[in-house]
Amino acid sequence: GTKKHAGRQPALTRLPRDRMAAEVRPIDLIGDVGYTWVLDGPDDGAETFAVNLAVAYKGWRQVVPMLEVSLVIQTTGVNGGDEDDEEGEKDLVGKTQVYLTPGVIVRSLSWMPAGTSFRGGVQIGLTHDREFDYRVLASFSWEF
């Protein structure tokens, strides 16, 4: 389960990102750098810097295993101090969080519409200072 935001409404965020990728058959390396700030919601005013690096093995056409490492630093917070807030959530401003996400991309299966893929994985917090212990990520993409 997650430590933070259980049952809360999602926040509106802005996600500027710079992404780069390299392909070394049959391996893909994908990296991105991003800065996120929350414009509205329970964490209004929070800002986060993140660096992600993923590697995917494309040796199998329909199922692509992948592994992603994420480094996250919250640069501005909501409660702004070193103490826990009233809900017992630890202030993460200035602390490096590290997450590991093993996952899979499934595409071009016979029952799936053309140009679609499903992606899923479990993001696991590795450092003591983290926003959550783990979370399940899933998305369905349709290329057009």
Secondary structure, DSSP 4 states (H G I P E B T S, - for coil): --SS-TTPPPPEEE--EEEEEEEETTEEEEEEEEEEEEEESTTTT-EEEEEEEEEEE-SSSSEEEEEEEEEEEEEE-SS-SSS--TT-PPP-BT-EEEEEEEEEEEE--TTSPTTEEEEEEEEEE-SSS-S-SEEEEEEEEE--
